[in-house]
Amino acid sequence: MVINNGRMRVPMLLAFLAAVLVTVTSASVTAQAAGTESKAPADFVALHDVAPAILQEIRYATPHNFIGTPINGYVEPLCIITAPTAQALAKAERYFLTQGYTLKVYDCYRPQRAVDQFVDWAQDLTDLKMKDEFYPQVDKADLFADGYIAAKSGHSRGSTIDLTLVKLPVHPTRPYVPGEKLEPCYAPAAQRFPDNSIDMGTGYDCFDTLAHTLDPRIVGVQHSNRLLLKNELESLGFVNLAEEWWHFTFAAEPFPSTYFDFPVSRSSLTS
């Protein structure tokens, strides 16, 4: 470091500051990539604390998902969500209980590290372990082009949930056994993996056009069941993703452009 009359020369000072900025920025990016973000903002809550009657079957904390292993960042099978989203879901739950149903969530906040794992998995065209259930008619090489996998997910912003309806009284379902015979996610409900959800025409996370909410091939009771979920949630400020009957985002989300990476764990919550 060159000093002149007790002061750093201006060019050297500017170079030094630029180097510091690059170092700090690089460290920040590295930390995020390494998944060191550990705490959620105060606006995040555990859904159970706001709406304890809503069932939780957090699939990515289990091996029953399209990859076939528990997903990075899911330390606990827990629904973490922004407070306004949780409050809106609580209102929806009160309505559905009067109609003889309860909500069940499959996924809520999703860490960026989980999304990164999805991307890495999609690029490995040799891993077809769960194809027979989740994407039997889709070539894995087309998952990006067809929009099933993306580098960013609204779930990481904390106000998107995947959910369904369960008829009361609730009947438990058996856990998935890794290696068991898989059935297509669009097969008749009696043939698909058992799920106490009412019949929505496909299983959860079905990579198939039959999962599109208003697909014209979904008729009768299955169509009515999708509309039952969709219409009530939309009346409370949620927006459905047209390609996935289970996917809803609270329109007034508090973090519309921020993607978080803290783990799914009680310890991540600040309160």
C-alpha positions as a Markdown table, in Angstrom:
| # | Residue | x | y | z |
|---|---|---|---|---|
| 1 | Met | 0.0 | 0.0 | 0.0 |
| 2 | Val | 1.5 | 3.4 | -1.0 |
| 3 | Ile | 1.1 | 6.3 | 1.3 |
| 4 | Asn | 1.7 | 10.0 | 0.3 |
| 5 | Asn | 1.8 | 12.6 | 3.0 |
| 6 | Gly | -0.1 | 10.4 | 5.4 |
| 7 | Arg | -2.9 | 9.7 | 2.8 |
| 8 | Met | -3.4 | 6.9 | 0.3 |
| 9 | Arg | -3.0 | 8.1 | -3.3 |
| 10 | Val | -6.4 | 8.5 | -5.0 |
| 11 | Pro | -5.9 | 5.9 | -7.7 |
| 12 | Met | -4.6 | 3.4 | -5.2 |
| 13 | Leu | -7.5 | 4.2 | -2.9 |
| 14 | Leu | -10.0 | 3.6 | -5.7 |
| 15 | Ala | -8.3 | 0.3 | -6.6 |
| 16 | Phe | -8.3 | -0.8 | -3.0 |
| 17 | Leu | -12.0 | -0.1 | -2.5 |
| 18 | Ala | -12.9 | -1.9 | -5.8 |
| 19 | Ala | -11.0 | -4.9 | -4.6 |
| 20 | Val | -12.8 | -4.8 | -1.3 |
| 21 | Leu | -16.1 | -4.6 | -3.0 |
| 22 | Val | -15.3 | -7.6 | -5.2 |
| 23 | Thr | -14.2 | -9.6 | -2.3 |
| 24 | Val | -17.3 | -8.8 | -0.2 |
| 25 | Thr | -19.6 | -9.5 | -3.1 |
| 26 | Ser | -17.9 | -12.7 | -3.9 |
| 27 | Ala | -18.1 | -13.8 | -0.3 |
| 28 | Ser | -21.8 | -13.0 | -0.2 |
| 29 | Val | -22.5 | -15.0 | -3.4 |
| 30 | Thr | -20.4 | -17.9 | -2.1 |
| 31 | Ala | -22.2 | -17.9 | 1.2 |
| 32 | Gln | -25.6 | -18.0 | -0.5 |
| 33 | Ala | -24.4 | -20.8 | -2.9 |
| 34 | Ala | -23.2 | -22.7 | 0.1 |
| 35 | Gly | -26.5 | -22.5 | 1.8 |
| 36 | Thr | -25.3 | -20.6 | 4.9 |
| 37 | Glu | -28.5 | -18.4 | 5.1 |
| 38 | Ser | -30.0 | -19.7 | 8.4 |
| 39 | Lys | -32.8 | -17.4 | 9.5 |
| 40 | Ala | -36.1 | -16.4 | 7.9 |
| 41 | Pro | -37.3 | -12.8 | 8.0 |
| 42 | Ala | -39.8 | -12.1 | 10.8 |
| 43 | Asp | -42.6 | -12.2 | 8.3 |
| 44 | Phe | -42.3 | -16.0 | 8.1 |
| 45 | Val | -44.3 | -18.3 | 10.3 |
| 46 | Ala | -45.0 | -22.0 | 10.8 |
| 47 | Leu | -48.4 | -22.7 | 9.2 |
| 48 | His | -49.3 | -25.0 | 12.1 |
| 49 | Asp | -49.1 | -22.1 | 14.5 |
| 50 | Val | -51.7 | -20.2 | 12.5 |
| 51 | Ala | -53.9 | -22.9 | 11.1 |
| 52 | Pro | -53.3 | -26.1 | 13.1 |
| 53 | Ala | -56.1 | -28.1 | 11.5 |
| 54 | Ile | -54.5 | -28.0 | 8.0 |
| 55 | Leu | -52.8 | -31.3 | 7.3 |
| 56 | Gln | -49.2 | -31.4 | 6.3 |
| 57 | Glu | -47.6 | -34.0 | 4.0 |
| 58 | Ile | -44.3 | -32.3 | 3.1 |
| 59 | Arg | -43.2 | -34.5 | 0.2 |
| 60 | Tyr | -39.8 | -33.1 | -0.3 |
| 61 | Ala | -38.8 | -34.1 | 3.2 |
| 62 | Thr | -39.4 | -37.7 | 2.2 |
| 63 | Pro | -38.2 | -39.9 | -0.7 |
| 64 | His | -41.7 | -39.9 | -2.3 |
| 65 | Asn | -41.0 | -37.2 | -4.9 |
| 66 | Phe | -39.9 | -37.0 | -8.5 |
| 67 | Ile | -36.2 | -37.4 | -7.5 |
| 68 | Gly | -36.7 | -40.2 | -5.1 |
| 69 | Thr | -34.7 | -38.9 | -2.1 |
| 70 | Pro | -35.3 | -36.2 | 0.6 |
| 71 | Ile | -34.5 | -32.8 | -0.9 |
| 72 | Asn | -31.7 | -30.4 | 0.2 |
| 73 | Gly | -32.8 | -27.9 | 2.8 |
| 74 | Tyr | -35.8 | -29.9 | 4.1 |
| 75 | Val | -34.5 | -30.5 | 7.7 |
| 76 | Glu | -38.0 | -31.0 | 9.0 |
| 77 | Pro | -41.4 | -32.0 | 7.4 |
| 78 | Leu | -42.7 | -28.5 | 8.1 |
| 79 | Cys | -44.7 | -25.9 | 6.3 |
| 80 | Ile | -43.1 | -22.5 | 6.6 |
| 81 | Ile | -44.9 | -19.6 | 4.9 |
| 82 | Thr | -45.3 | -15.8 | 5.0 |
| 83 | Ala | -47.7 | -14.6 | 7.7 |
| 84 | Pro | -50.3 | -13.1 | 5.3 |
| 85 | Thr | -50.3 | -16.3 | 3.3 |
| 86 | Ala | -50.9 | -18.4 | 6.4 |
| 87 | Gln | -53.7 | -16.1 | 7.5 |
| 88 | Ala | -55.4 | -16.4 | 4.2 |
| 89 | Leu | -55.1 | -20.2 | 4.3 |
| 90 | Ala | -56.6 | -20.2 | 7.8 |
| 91 | Lys | -59.6 | -18.4 | 6.3 |
| 92 | Ala | -59.9 | -21.0 | 3.6 |
| 93 | Glu | -59.6 | -23.8 | 6.1 |
| 94 | Arg | -62.5 | -22.4 | 8.1 |
| 95 | Tyr | -64.6 | -22.4 | 5.0 |
| 96 | Phe | -63.7 | -25.9 | 3.9 |
| 97 | Leu | -64.3 | -27.4 | 7.3 |
| 98 | Thr | -67.9 | -26.2 | 7.1 |
| 99 | Gln | -68.1 | -28.1 | 3.8 |
| 100 | Gly | -66.7 | -31.4 | 5.2 |
| 101 | Tyr | -63.1 | -31.0 | 4.0 |
| 102 | Thr | -59.7 | -30.0 | 5.3 |
| 103 | Leu | -56.8 | -28.6 | 3.4 |
| 104 | Lys | -53.6 | -30.5 | 3.1 |
| 105 | Val | -50.3 | -28.9 | 2.0 |
| 106 | Tyr | -47.6 | -30.8 | 0.1 |
| 107 | Asp | -45.0 | -28.0 | -0.1 |
| 108 | Cys | -44.8 | -24.4 | 1.1 |
| 109 | Tyr | -41.6 | -22.3 | 1.3 |
| 110 | Arg | -38.8 | -24.1 | -0.7 |
| 111 | Pro | -35.1 | -23.2 | -0.2 |
| 112 | Gln | -33.2 | -22.1 | -3.2 |
| 113 | Arg | -30.8 | -25.0 | -2.6 |
| 114 | Ala | -33.7 | -27.4 | -3.2 |
| 115 | Val | -34.4 | -25.7 | -6.5 |
| 116 | Asp | -30.7 | -26.0 | -7.4 |
| 117 | Gln | -30.9 | -29.7 | -6.7 |
| 118 | Phe | -33.9 | -30.0 | -9.0 |
| 119 | Val | -31.8 | -28.3 | -11.8 |
| 120 | Asp | -28.8 | -30.6 | -11.2 |
| 121 | Trp | -31.1 | -33.7 | -11.2 |
| 122 | Ala | -32.8 | -32.7 | -14.5 |
| 123 | Gln | -29.4 | -32.4 | -16.2 |
| 124 | Asp | -28.5 | -36.0 | -15.2 |
| 125 | Leu | -30.4 | -37.9 | -17.9 |
| 126 | Thr | -29.4 | -41.3 | -16.5 |
| 127 | Asp | -31.4 | -40.9 | -13.3 |
| 128 | Leu | -34.9 | -42.2 | -14.1 |
| 129 | Lys | -35.7 | -43.8 | -10.8 |
| 130 | Met | -39.1 | -42.1 | -10.3 |
| 131 | Lys | -40.1 | -41.7 | -14.0 |
| 132 | Asp | -42.8 | -44.3 | -14.0 |
| 133 | Glu | -44.8 | -42.3 | -11.4 |
| 134 | Phe | -44.1 | -38.6 | -11.9 |
| 135 | Tyr | -43.2 | -38.2 | -15.6 |
| 136 | Pro | -44.0 | -41.4 | -17.5 |
| 137 | Gln | -44.9 | -39.7 | -20.8 |
| 138 | Val | -42.3 | -36.9 | -20.7 |
| 139 | Asp | -38.7 | -37.3 | -21.9 |
| 140 | Lys | -36.5 | -36.1 | -19.1 |
| 141 | Ala | -34.4 | -34.1 | -21.6 |
| 142 | Asp | -37.5 | -31.9 | -22.2 |
| 143 | Leu | -38.2 | -31.0 | -18.6 |
| 144 | Phe | -36.7 | -27.6 | -18.9 |
| 145 | Ala | -38.2 | -26.8 | -22.3 |
| 146 | Asp | -41.6 | -28.0 | -21.1 |
| 147 | Gly | -41.4 | -25.8 | -18.0 |
| 148 | Tyr | -41.5 | -28.5 | -15.4 |
| 149 | Ile | -38.1 | -27.5 | -14.0 |
| 150 | Ala | -36.7 | -24.0 | -13.7 |
| 151 | Ala | -33.8 | -22.3 | -12.0 |
| 152 | Lys | -36.1 | -20.2 | -9.8 |
| 153 | Ser | -39.3 | -21.0 | -8.0 |
| 154 | Gly | -42.0 | -18.8 | -6.5 |
| 155 | His | -42.0 | -21.2 | -3.5 |
| 156 | Ser | -38.6 | -19.7 | -2.5 |
| 157 | Arg | -40.3 | -16.3 | -2.0 |
| 158 | Gly | -42.4 | -17.8 | 0.7 |
| 159 | Ser | -46.0 | -17.2 | -0.5 |
| 160 | Thr | -46.6 | -20.1 | -2.8 |
| 161 | Ile | -48.1 | -23.4 | -1.6 |
| 162 | Asp | -48.9 | -26.8 | -3.1 |
| 163 | Leu | -52.1 | -28.1 | -1.6 |
| 164 | Thr | -55.2 | -30.2 | -2.0 |
| 165 | Leu | -58.4 | -31.1 | -0.2 |
| 166 | Val | -59.1 | -34.1 | 2.0 |
| 167 | Lys | -62.6 | -35.4 | 2.9 |
| 168 | Leu | -63.5 | -35.5 | 6.6 |
| 169 | Pro | -63.1 | -37.7 | 8.5 |
| 170 | Val | -59.4 | -38.0 | 7.6 |
| 171 | His | -58.1 | -41.4 | 6.8 |
| 172 | Pro | -54.3 | -41.9 | 7.1 |
| 173 | Thr | -52.3 | -43.2 | 4.2 |
| 174 | Arg | -49.3 | -45.5 | 4.2 |
| 175 | Pro | -45.8 | -44.2 | 3.6 |
| 176 | Tyr | -43.9 | -44.7 | 0.4 |
| 177 | Val | -41.4 | -47.6 | 0.4 |
| 178 | Pro | -38.4 | -46.8 | -1.7 |
| 179 | Gly | -38.0 | -49.3 | -4.6 |
| 180 | Glu | -41.7 | -50.2 | -4.6 |
| 181 | Lys | -43.5 | -50.6 | -8.0 |
| 182 | Leu | -44.6 | -47.2 | -9.3 |
| 183 | Glu | -47.9 | -46.3 | -11.0 |
| 184 | Pro | -48.4 | -43.4 | -13.3 |
| 185 | Cys | -49.5 | -40.2 | -11.6 |
| 186 | Tyr | -52.4 | -39.9 | -14.1 |
| 187 | Ala | -53.8 | -43.4 | -13.5 |
| 188 | Pro | -57.2 | -43.8 | -12.0 |
| 189 | Ala | -57.2 | -42.9 | -8.3 |
| 190 | Ala | -57.5 | -46.5 | -7.2 |
| 191 | Gln | -54.3 | -47.4 | -9.0 |
| 192 | Arg | -52.2 | -44.4 | -8.1 |
| 193 | Phe | -50.1 | -44.3 | -5.0 |
| 194 | Pro | -52.6 | -43.9 | -2.1 |
| 195 | Asp | -53.3 | -40.4 | -1.1 |
| 196 | Asn | -56.2 | -39.3 | 1.1 |
| 197 | Ser | -56.8 | -36.3 | -1.2 |
| 198 | Ile | -60.1 | -36.1 | -3.0 |
| 199 | Asp | -59.7 | -37.2 | -6.6 |
| 200 | Met | -58.2 | -34.3 | -8.6 |
| 201 | Gly | -57.5 | -36.4 | -11.7 |
| 202 | Thr | -53.8 | -36.8 | -11.2 |
| 203 | Gly | -51.5 | -37.1 | -8.2 |
| 204 | Tyr | -49.3 | -34.3 | -6.9 |
| 205 | Asp | -46.3 | -33.2 | -8.9 |
| 206 | Cys | -47.5 | -35.0 | -12.0 |
| 207 | Phe | -45.4 | -33.8 | -15.0 |
| 208 | Asp | -48.2 | -34.2 | -17.5 |
| 209 | Thr | -50.7 | -31.9 | -19.3 |
| 210 | Leu | -53.5 | -33.7 | -17.4 |
| 211 | Ala | -52.4 | -31.8 | -14.4 |
| 212 | His | -53.3 | -28.5 | -16.0 |
| 213 | Thr | -56.1 | -27.1 | -13.8 |
| 214 | Leu | -58.7 | -26.7 | -16.6 |
| 215 | Asp | -57.5 | -29.5 | -18.9 |
| 216 | Pro | -60.7 | -30.4 | -20.9 |
| 217 | Arg | -60.1 | -34.1 | -20.5 |
| 218 | Ile | -60.7 | -33.7 | -16.7 |
| 219 | Val | -64.5 | -33.8 | -16.3 |
| 220 | Gly | -67.1 | -34.8 | -13.8 |
| 221 | Val | -66.2 | -35.1 | -10.1 |
| 222 | Gln | -62.5 | -34.5 | -10.8 |
| 223 | His | -63.2 | -31.2 | -12.6 |
| 224 | Ser | -65.6 | -30.2 | -9.8 |
| 225 | Asn | -63.0 | -31.0 | -7.1 |
| 226 | Arg | -60.4 | -28.8 | -8.8 |
| 227 | Leu | -62.9 | -25.9 | -9.0 |
| 228 | Leu | -63.9 | -26.3 | -5.4 |
| 229 | Leu | -60.3 | -25.7 | -4.4 |
| 230 | Lys | -59.5 | -23.1 | -7.0 |
| 231 | Asn | -62.6 | -20.9 | -6.6 |
| 232 | Glu | -62.4 | -20.6 | -2.8 |
| 233 | Leu | -58.6 | -19.9 | -2.8 |
| 234 | Glu | -59.0 | -17.3 | -5.6 |
| 235 | Ser | -61.7 | -15.6 | -3.6 |
| 236 | Leu | -59.2 | -15.1 | -0.8 |
| 237 | Gly | -56.5 | -13.6 | -3.0 |
| 238 | Phe | -54.6 | -16.6 | -4.4 |
| 239 | Val | -53.7 | -17.1 | -8.0 |
| 240 | Asn | -53.5 | -20.6 | -9.5 |
| 241 | Leu | -50.7 | -21.7 | -11.8 |
| 242 | Ala | -52.7 | -23.0 | -14.8 |
| 243 | Glu | -50.3 | -25.9 | -15.4 |
| 244 | Glu | -50.6 | -27.3 | -11.9 |
| 245 | Trp | -54.0 | -27.8 | -10.1 |
| 246 | Trp | -52.2 | -27.8 | -6.7 |
| 247 | His | -50.1 | -24.7 | -7.1 |
| 248 | Phe | -51.3 | -21.3 | -5.7 |
| 249 | Thr | -49.5 | -18.0 | -4.9 |
| 250 | Phe | -50.9 | -15.4 | -2.6 |
| 251 | Ala | -51.1 | -12.3 | -4.8 |
| 252 | Ala | -50.2 | -9.8 | -2.1 |
| 253 | Glu | -46.9 | -11.6 | -1.3 |
| 254 | Pro | -44.6 | -9.6 | 0.9 |
| 255 | Phe | -41.4 | -10.7 | -1.0 |
| 256 | Pro | -42.3 | -10.7 | -4.7 |
| 257 | Ser | -38.7 | -10.6 | -6.0 |
| 258 | Thr | -36.7 | -12.2 | -3.2 |
| 259 | Tyr | -35.6 | -15.8 | -3.3 |
| 260 | Phe | -34.6 | -17.2 | 0.1 |
| 261 | Asp | -32.4 | -20.1 | 1.0 |
| 262 | Phe | -32.8 | -20.7 | 4.8 |
| 263 | Pro | -33.6 | -24.3 | 5.7 |
| 264 | Val | -37.1 | -25.7 | 6.4 |
| 265 | Ser | -36.8 | -26.0 | 10.1 |
| 266 | Arg | -38.3 | -24.5 | 13.2 |
| 267 | Ser | -34.9 | -23.1 | 14.1 |
| 268 | Ser | -35.0 | -21.0 | 11.0 |
| 269 | Leu | -37.9 | -18.9 | 12.4 |
| 270 | Thr | -37.0 | -15.8 | 14.3 |
| 271 | Ser | -39.9 | -15.9 | 16.7 |
